[in-house]
Amino acid sequence: MTADRQKSVHHILRENLLSLRAIRHTYGATVFLGAFLLFLIQPIMGKLILPELGGASTVWSTSLLFFISLLTVGYLYAHGVSRLSYKMHVFVHGFLLCSAFTLIIILFRVWETPIIPPILGSHSYSFSPLVHVLVILFLGAGVPYFVLSTTSSLAQYWFGRIANSEVSPYRFYALSNGGSLLALLSYPVAVEPFLSLTAQGIIWSIGFLIYTICYALSLLQFAYVRQATLRSDPALRASHNESAPHNPTKKEYARWVGLAALPSFVLIATTTHITQGVAAIPLLWLIPLSVYFVTYILSFAGKRLPEFLFILAPIAALLSIAASIGLTGYFFPTMALTMSALFFCGMICHGELYRQRPHPRYLTAFYLSVSIGGALGAGLSSLAAPLLLKDLWEFPLGMAAVIIVTFWITRYATQKLLTRRQELFVYTAVGFLLVFSFATEILTIRNNTIVSARNFFGAIRIQLSHDKKTGSPLLSLINGRTLHGNQFLSRDLAGTPTTYYSRGSGIGLLFQYAQNQIQGPVRVGAIGLGAGTVASFCTPEDSFIFYEINPNIIDAAKNYFSYLRNCPAAIEIVEGDARISLERELRESGPRSFHIIIIDAFSDDSIPVHLLTKEAFSLYLAHQDKTEGFLAFHISNKYLDLSPLLLNLAKQSGLHAVAVANKTADEPGEVRSSWVLVSRKNALLRYAPVAETAYASTETLLPDMRVWTDDYSNLLSVLKWK
């Protein structure tokens, strides 16, 4: 483009009372708000479907595929509409924006909120639960999410055509990722603690209407300036369809996909590694996700990559592989190494993406490739890895890929840092370290492992160890870093209740009390199977029903532990989400009339919130025996204190509850544990063994806490801050 034609851009804008700075601000607001809303609706919809369909792996994988697929379709639409003539382009997208705006206005009048469909809570659907997930997501978020997914790509494309290369449109992508990061950080801190789900839906919908107006204004500015440009300079009409410099090749498209896929894969692999293999800390996933977005922000803000990153990246990746073998018990060193490796990976790959960005005319194709790469990496790590790998091997594999890609970039894309002999040495070292890490993992951690298995709920292993008190051999069931049960292998101790279920624990004391109070068989319902330890309390006349969501846990309890086999009582195992199963049973066959309902699902970092709400509490009471009925919540957790929440729930329901903790762990196989016991009568609170271990109850002064419902929960309120 000649200097005169370049100069005409500002001249045309001034003639039409516009400035490039004002247009840039409008587009910036649209891109930022669109990205913010795009990532804010995902946790809202996740919280929406949890009480409806539970936390089964198929529910979450279906939700993930829905959002990934729709995001990619949005980028595909943006690319397709950018190839139309600008008048048809404006008409098609303008029609889409008007339709979305009108739809939200109509839904405001007919639904409680525009993103909460009335099908929720009806339980009247006749199709499969997976189809129900898709129906809820499509009705609640389908159209708005699709429109939002087009924002970044199209807004940048429009600005690029307006600015005519005077200002790079690619920096808007840094702003877009900033909006995404703000949404993900603000939801658990500033949104969820203060707003009900209904209020979240209303405010989000109002935000979407404001965003649609900004988006429409951006479209009108594009149309107006483009028309004015063609009218003022007819020569531009011919140049509009000219081939831009350097038409991207198939190899370049493949590189864009690969460079976007690797950081996405490493992000999911790192998150899985630190949450399941390092520490089960709530909200820990926010740290790697923040690092990931920061690398996009810095890279597309035009920050030049310092050469030392290409040296630090492989070093950090190598040390991370080593740390995954021997430092998983050391939180801060492991986190520092893994986050450094993720940061360097993101900076190198995203920085190279920015360096290889095409002419703005091919911007939509570029972002479509980036979207496909991100979806591919996330899909491989979150969906394929649990099916193909028996353990968390994707993390060291991802780190190895970081090393190889780093040296590939230095060889083919940037300045050459190493000689060919040095490169050969590096690749050999990477291969050796991978083989060494896998072999070490097998020979050390796997040395005492009898069997391991993995699915969407995590990687479990059954290990052989010895009790520190008696020296007797133990069989342990471990999921990530969470112990789910022990059993002695010696015949005389095999029936001993261990870990959190010892005779001196809250559940042990409840069984002592209940079996003395109840005349006849005891009916027990247990949410969470573990090793089946609670079956050690059974008598021949009793009946036990276990609700377990993880099929691998069921296989382990049946085939490797003998608690269930040795229990003389009638035992039934119901696979699936416990709340969904209990609701279905209540509708179809009536209440179970359990004497004791045990809820043991809160030891990990990601607690099933839908099992702690007022609605869930009412469901437990509906299944409870109306004369002698008890609830037992296992709340042992290093980072969460659920006792105030449960005590307030019990008090509001007119029940009596006590929080107990065994102060010592003197029995064989026993560990310290905390339980909240709930009863219709206050006699349980006066039972001497319970009173001796109690540290809070509904009869003491309770902290002021808003109880959780399906419409409201606040994870920050139960965090242990000390």
N, C-alpha and C positions, 0 to 999 in steps of 0.2 A: 504494500500500500504506500502511495507517495506521501511526501510530507504535507502537501496541500490537502489530500484526502484525510490524512491523520488529523490535521488541524481542524478539518470541518466538523469533527465529532463535537468538540467544545463549542464551536460556532453554532451548530444546529441546536445543541442543548440550550445555549443562551437565548437563541431566537424563540425557543418554546418555553422560556421561563423555567428551565430545569438546570440542575447542576449534577455533575457526575458524583460529587460527594453526597448530595441528598439521595440520589438513586442508590448509592452504595449503602447508605444507612438503612433505607427501606429494605433492600435485599438482605442485609445483615440481620435485621430484626426478624424477617421471615424465616431465614435459614436457622437462626438460633432457636426461635420459638417452635418451629417445626420439629427440630431434633429433640428439644426438651419434651414436647408432648409425645413424640414417637416412643421414647424410652420410658416415659412415665406411665403410659397405658399398660405396659407389659406386667409390672408388678401388681397393678390394679386388677387386671384380668386374671392373673394367677391367684390372687387372694379371693377373687369372685368365684372361681370354679372349685377351689379346694373343698369347701363344705359340701358342694353339690356332688362331686365325683371322687373326692378323696385324693390321696397322694400316691396312687399306683404309678409305676414307671411308665405304663402306656399312656397315662394322662399327661405326664410331663413331656414325654417324647413327642406325642401328638401336638401339644401346645408349641414346643420348640420348632417342630417342622412347619407348623402353621405360620408362625411369625417369620421364620427364615424364608419360606417359600413366598409369602406375600411381599416381603421386602424386596426379594429378587424380581418378582413380577412388577413391582413399582419401578425399579430401575430399568427393566425391559420396556415398560410402557414409556418412560421418559426418553429412552433411546429411540423408540419407534416414532413418537410424536415429534421429536426433533428433526426427523427426516422429511416431515411434511412441509409444504409451503407455509410461510409464516402466517398467512391469513387462516389457512386450515388449522394450523397449529394453535393459534389463538382461539379459534372457534371450539375445537375439540376440548382443550384444557379448560377454557372458560365454562363450557357446559358441565364438565366434571366438577369444578369448584362450586358452581351454582347448585348442582344436584346435591353435593355433600352438605352445603350450608342449609338448603331447604330440608333435607332429611333430618338434620339435628334439630331444627326448629320444630318440625312435626313430632319427633320423638319426645321432645320436651313436654308436649301436650298429652301424649298417649301413654308414655312410660314414666316410671318414677324418676329415672334418670335416662338420658339417651344411650348410655352404654351398658345398662343393666336390663337385659331382655326379660319379659314376664315369664318365660319358660323356666327360669330359675326357681327351684323349690317346688315345682309342680310334681315331680316324680311320676308323671303320667306318660312319659315317652315310651314308645314301643320299639325303638331302634336301639342299636348297640351303644354302650357308653362312649366309645370313641367317636361315633357319629354325633353323639350329644355334645361332646367337647367341641367339635368343629362347628356345630350349629350355634352354640353359645358364643364362641369366639367370632364367628362370622357376623352374627346378628349384633353383637355388642361392639366389635372393633373392626370388622371387615372393611367397610367403606372408609371410615376415618383413617385407619392405619394405612390403607392403600394410598390415599391422597398424601398423607404425611411422608410416605416412602419415596414420593416423587420430588419432594421439595428441594433437597440439596443439589441433586443432579440438574434439574431444570432451571433452578434459580441461577446457578453458576453458568449454565449454558446461555441464558438470557443476558446475564451481565456481560459475558464474554462477547456477545454479538453487539451489545450497546457500546462497550468500551473500545471495541476494535483493537485489542491487544495493548491499549495504553495502561491498563491495570489488570494484573492477573486475576482471573476469577477463582483460581484454585485455593486461594487463601480463605475463601468462605468455608472450605472443608474443615479447616482448623476451628472455625467458629461453630460449625455443625457438631463436631466432636466435643467442643466445650459445652454445648447445650445438652448433649447426651450424658456427659459426665456429671453435670449439675443435677440432672434428673435422677440418676441412679444414687447419687450421694444424698440428695435431699429427701428422697422418699422415706427411708427408715429413720431419718433424723428430724425432719421438719413437716412431713406430711402424715405418715402413719400414726405418730404419737398424738396428734391433735385433731384429726379428722376421721369421721366414720367413713365407711366405704361409700355410702350414699352421698355424703358431702363431697368426697373425692370425685365421684362421677359427675356431680353437678358442676363443680369448679373446673374439672378437666374439660367438660363440654363447652363451658363458657370460654375457656381458653382456646378451644378449637375454633369457635366462631370468630374470635378476634384474629386468630392465625389465618383463617380463610379470607378475612377482609384484607389482611396484609399481603397474602399470597395473590389475591385478585388485583390489588394495587400494583404489585410487582409485574404481573402479567400485562396490565394496562400500560404501565410505563414502557415495557418492552415493545408492545404493539405501537404505541404512540411515537416513540423515538425511532423505531424501525421504519414506520411509514413516513415520518418526517425526513429521515435520512434518504430514503429512496426518492422522495419528492424533491428534496433540495439538490441531490446529486444523482441524476439518472445513471451515471456510469457505475454506481454501486449496484444497480439492478443486475448488471452482468456479472460483477464480481461476487455477488451473493452466492452463486452456484459454482464458483471456481473451486478447483481442488486445492485444498490447503497444503502447505509444505509438509513433506514427509508423511505420506499415507501409511498408517501403522500396518505392520505385517502380522502374519499369524504367529510368528515367534514372539513378537512384542506382546500380543494379546495373552499368549501362554505365560510369558514372564510376569505380566500384571497379575494374572490369576495366582501364580505361584508365590509371588511376593506378598500378596494379601493373605494367602492361605496359611503360610507358616506361622506368623504371629498369632493368628486366630487359633490355630491348633495348639501352639505353645501356651496361650492364655488358658484354655480349658484344661490342658494337661497340668499346668502349674497349679491352678485352682484346686483340681482334684487331689494333687499331690500334697498340698499344704493342709487342706481341710480333712483329708482322710489319713494321710501318712505322717503329718507333723503335729497338728493340734486341732482339736474339735472346738474352735472358738467361734461363737456366733458373729456373723457379719464379716468374718475374715476374708471372704470372697471379694469384698469391696476393694481391698488393697491391690490385688493383681489387675482387677478390672480398671481401676483408676490409673495404674501404670500404663496399661494398654492404651487408654484414651489419651493420656498425656503424650505418648510417643507420636500419635497421629497429630495432635495439636502442634507440637514442636516441629515436626517434619513439614507439615503443610503451611506452617507460618513462615516457611522459607529459611529456617535456620540451617546453616551449612553444617554438614556432618564433620566433626573433627576426626582426623585420621586415627587418633589413639583409640577410638571406638572399635575399629576393626581389629585391634590387638586385644582390647579388654573383653570383647564379646566372647571369643573362643575360650579365653581364660576363665571367665565367669561361668560359661557353660560346662567346662571341664570340672571346675570346682563344685558346681551344682550336682553333677552326676556323682561325684565323690561324696558330697554331703547327703545325697539321697540314700547312700549305703550306710554311712557311719555316724551322721550327725542329726538324724531325725528327732532324737530326744532333746536336742539343743535348739530351742525355738528361735532365738534372735540370730545366731549365726546362719542357720538354715534359711530364715526369711531374708536376710540380707543378701545371701548368695543367689537365691532363686529370683528375688525381685530384680536384682542387678542383671541377671541373665535375661529375664523377660524384657527389661528396659532396653538393653543393648540390642536384643533381637528386634524389638519394635522400631527402634531408632534406625537401625541399618536397613531393614526391609521397607519400612514406610518412607524413610529418607530416599531410598533408591526408587521407590514408586514416584515420589515427588520429582526426583531428578529425571525420570523417564516419562513424565507427563507429556501428553501429545498437545498439538495445537488445539485451542479451545473448540474448534469445529468438531473434534472427535472426543470431546469431553464426556458426553453421555456414554459412549462406547467404553471409554476408560473406566468410568465408575460402575458400569455394568460388570466389567471384568473384575473389578475390585470386590463388588458385592458377591459375585459367584465364588471368588477365592475365599472370602470371609465365611460364606456359608459352607463351602467345602471343608475348610479347616475345622470349623465348629462341629460340623456333622461327623467328620472322621473321629474327632476326639471325644465327643459326648455321646454319639450314637453307635458308631462302629467299634470303637475301642472296647467297650464293655462286652460286646459280643465276640470279638476276635481275640482279645488278650485275657489271660487268666489272672493277671495282676496288673498293677499300675505301671506297666512298662512304657506307656506313651510319654511319660516325662523324660526318662533318659533318651528315648528315641528322638523326641523333640529337641533336646539339647544337642544331640549329635547332628541333627539337621541344621541347627543354628551355626555350628562350627563349619560345616561343609558349605552352606550358603554364604557365610561371611567370606570365606576364602574364594568362593566362586565369584562373588561380587568384586573382590579386590583384583581378581585375575582378568575378568572380562568387562567389568563395568566402570571401574575407577582406576586410580593409579595402582600399579603393581607393587605390593609391599614385600613380597617374598619371592625368592628364586624358585625354580622348578624343583630343585632338590629339597629345599625347605618345605615346599608344599607337599611333596611326597612324604616327608617325615611327619608333617602335621596329620595328613590323612591316615597314615599308619598308626600314629598315636591315638587318634580318635577311635579307630577300629579296635585297637588293643584295649583302650579304656572301656569301651562298650562291652567287649567280651569279658573283661576283668570284673566290671560292675555286675553283669548278669551272673557270672560264676560265683562272685562273692555273695551276692544275694541268695543264691541257691545253697551255697555251702554253709552260710552262717544263719540267716533268718530262717531259711527253709530247712536247715538241718534238723530242727525239732518239729517241723510242720508235717502233719500226717496227710492233710488234704487242703486244697485251697480252691475257691470258686469265686466267680465274679458275675455280676449283672448290673442293672441300672441303679440298684440300691447300694452298691459298693462292693469291695473285695473282702470276702471273709476267709479266715483260715482257722484250722483246728490244730492246735499245737500241744505238744507234750512238754510238761514242766514238772516242778516239784514244789510242794507246799513248804513255805519257809519255817513253819512251826513244827511240823511233824516229819518233814522230809519225804512224805508219801507222794507217789507219782500222781499228777493231775492232768486231766484233759481240759483244755481251755478253748472256748469259742470266742474269736476276736473279729470284730468288724472295723477295719481301719485301725484306729488306736483305742477303740472302745471295747471293753470286756463285756461279753454278753452271757457269761456263765462258765463255771468250773465244775468238774466232777472227779472225785477220787476214783482211781482204778482198782484199789484194793477192795476185796469183797466186803470186809467189815465196815468200810467207810463209804462205799458206793452210794448208799442211800442218804448220806448226810446232806442236808440243805446248806449250800455254800454261798459265797459272795454276798449279794445284797439280800438274799433270802434266808440267812441264818436264823436260828431259833431266837436269837436276841434282837433281830431286826424288827422293824415296824410290822412287816407282814407276818413274821414268825409270832409276834405277840398277838396280832389280830386272830390268827388261826387258833392260838391257845384259848383266847377269850370266846371266839365264835363257836368253837366245837363244844365248849362247856355250856353255852347258852342255847344252842340250837338242838332241839330234840329230833333226831333222825338224820337222814342224809343231808350233806352240805352241797349245795349247787354253786359252782365257782365258774365265773367267766373271766378270762385273762386276755387283755390286749397286749400283745408282745409275748412271743414264745421263748426266745432265747434258747438255752439248752434244755428247757423244760423243767428247771429246778423246782418250781413251785409244786410240781406233781409229787414231790417227796412228802408233802403234808397230807396226801389223800388217804382215805380209808375205803374199804370195799364198797360201802353203800353210797359214796359220794359220786358226783359227776363233774367233769371238768371240760369246758369248751374254750379252746384257744383261738384267738384271732391274730393272724400273722400275715403281713403284707409281702414279706420277702420269701420266695419259694426256696432259696438256698438255705435259709435259716430252718425251714421246715425239714428239708432233707438232712441237715446236720443233726437236728434234735432227734429225728427218727432213727438214723443209721449209725451215728457215732456216740450218742449219749444214751444211757439206759433209764433215765428218769421216767420217760413215758412208758417204756416197755415193762418196767417193774411196778408201775402203779396199778393196783387192783381195781381202781375205779373206772367208770365208763369215761372214755376220753374221745373228744371230737376236735378236729382242727379245721377252721374255716379260713381259707386263703383269700386275701384281699384286704382292702382298707377297712379297718374295724368299724368306723362310724357308718360307712355305707352299708356294711353287712348288718349291723345292728338295726339300722333304719329299715332295711329290706325285711328283716325277720319280724320287726314290730308290725309292719304293714301286712305281711303275708300270713304270719302264724301267731301273732300276739306276743306279749312279753315273756321273757325267759324265766322270770322270777328268781334271779340269782340271789343267793345269800351274800356272796362276796364277789365284787367286781374289781379286778386288779388292772390298773392302767400303768404299764411300764413301757414308755416310748419316749422318754425325755432325757436320755443320757448323752445324745450326740449334740452337735452344734446346730443342726437344723431340726428344731422341734416341730412336730405336727400341731400347729396352732389350732386347727379345727377340732382337736381332741380336748382343748382347754377352754372352750367357750361356754357361755350360759346355755346355749342350745344343746351342746354335747352333754353338759351336766344334766339337763332335763332328760335327755335320752337314756343316760345311765340310770336315773331314778325310775324311768318308765319300765326298765328291765329288772329293777330291783325287787326283792321280796318285800312286801308291804309291812310285814311284822318284824322280822329280824334281817335287816339289810345293811351292808357295809360297802363303802368304797375305799380302795387303797391306791394312792398315787405314789409311784416311786419317783422321787425328785432329786436323786443324787446327781449332781452336775457341778463341775468345777467352776463354771462361769455364769450359771443362772440360778436364781433363787425363786422358785415357784410357790413357796409356802404362803406368802401374803396374798397372792392371787387366789389360790385354792381356798384359803380360809375365808376370804371375803365372799367367794362364790357360795361356799357352804352356808355362811351366815345369812346371806341374802335369800337363800333357799329355805331358811328356817331349820337348818340342820346343825348338828354338833360336829366339830372337827378338831383334830389335834395334830400338830407337827412333831414327829419324834425322830431322834437320831441316836443310834447306839454309840456311846462315847468310847467304847473299847472294841477291839476285834480279837478276842481271846480264843474263840472257838476255831477248830480246824477249818481252813478254807474261807473263813469269814473276812469280810472287808467292811469298813465303815459305810453306813448308808443313811439316807434320810427319806422319810415317808410322811405323807399326810393321810390320816385315817379319818373317814367320815362316817357318821352313824346317825340314825333317826333319834336315838336316845343318848342322853349325856352320861349313861352308866359307863360307857367305854372310856371316857375321859377320867373317871374315878378309879378305873381298874389299876391296881398298884403298879404292876410292871410298866404299863403305859405311862402313868403319871411320873414315874421316876425318870423316864427318857424324854419326856415332853419338853419342848422349848418354846412353844407358842400354841394357842388354841383360840377357838371362837369366843371363849369366855375371858380372854385377856384383851388389852387394848391393841387394836390392829391398825397398821398404817393405812392412811386414806389412799385407796387405790381403786381406780375405775375398772370394773370387771370386764373381761373380754367377751365379745359376742361375735357372731359371724359378720357383723357390720363394723366391728372395731377391735383392734388389738394393738399392743405397743410393746415390742420386744425390749426396748430400752428400759422400760419400767421394771423388768425382772433381771436385768444384768447385775452381777456382783461387781460393784465399783471398787471394792477394797480387796 
